[in-house]
Amino acid sequence: MRTKSLFHFTSELETLFSILKNGFWPRISFEDISWVGHDDFYGNPMVCFCDIALSKLSVHTSFYGNYGIGMTREWGINNGLNPLMYISSNSILSETLNSLMSNAKVKAKADAMITLLYTKPLFGQMLDNGNNIEKNFYEECEWRYLDTSLGGIFRSDIKDINEVDIENDKTLSRALKFKPSDIRYILVNKENDVIRLIDFINSHLGEYSHNELKVMTTKIVILEELGKDI
């Protein structure tokens, strides 16, 4: 059973603070496309979410981080998010994508690449801190937002982290914004994170009304406690 919320997770409480203040920042993420016959990783600025069942949340957060925010699905759809399509390696769809990437002209190939960035194999490799790891992508129930404002797809031969950061800085002004009413959950790891989060909400989100801030604090959920009930 999928949730009605779209969750985004991070490993740092400070990153959660940044999201609450500035929105979701599209950053370059590199995707393995060897499963369609191209032995390389290609990237595009994106923000990833999931509607994974709460009963499977602990596996997901153990990899992506124990701090997160759950948005309404309506907010996601209105902002152009789309669920990924997961492809079996032996399917005719996999063969078709391979053919599109191999034979398309320049403009059509760019369109094919956008399509490809909304698909994943059932199983595959993921680039994590420079290391390739095996993942069961199908269990991640991913939704994705792509920012195409930089006008191209980036190859993984961008090795210099400073070069990637320079490109990421260009999309900071295009962060996905939201209102407090778009939030369903704010997830923190432990009980002692709650005070820091409430202090941040009251001290740094002055653009919202007093009542909006009060309601926002009622949406805080402690993952450690939630895990005891699922």
Secondary structure, DSSP 8 states (H G I E B T S, - for coil): ---SEEEEEES-HHHHHHHHHH-B--EEEEEE-GGGT--SEEEEEEEEEE---GGGHHHHHHHH-SEEEEEEHHHHHHTT-EE-EEE-TTSHHHHHHHHHHHH--HHHHHHHHHHHTTEEESEEEEEETTEEEEEEGGGG-EEEEE--TT-S-EETT---HHHHHHHHHTTGGG-B---GGGEEEEEESSHHHHHHHHHHHHHH-TTS-HHHHHHHHTTEEEHHHHGGG-
